[in-house]
Amino acid sequence: MQHQDVIHWKNLPSRWPIVHTALTWLLLDRFHAAGWIKGVAWTLIGILWIASIVGHSVEDYVTLDEIEKRSKR
């Protein structure tokens, strides 16, 4: 079987945590979570969103050719 070439996750742009937020909301609603559990969960989701916004704001977009040229230097 031949191996496939794939892009390393470090070379991919960041993704927004929309699925994580929706899944958390659905699970908390489905299992009728206690108030303190909801507070902890939404605090963690908030931290995740803040980290994503900060990470997205400091990203520089480069092509894979530019990365390859930098590594050869």
BELZIRA-V327964 format. One record per pair of residues at least 12 apart in sequence whose C-alpha atoms are under 7 Angstrom apart, sorted by the first residue. I is the first residue (numbers start at 1). GAP is how many residues later the second one is. Records with the same first field share a line. If there is no record, write none. Layout:
BEGIN
I: GAP + GAP
END
This chain:
BEGIN
14: 42
16: 36
17: 32
21: 24
END
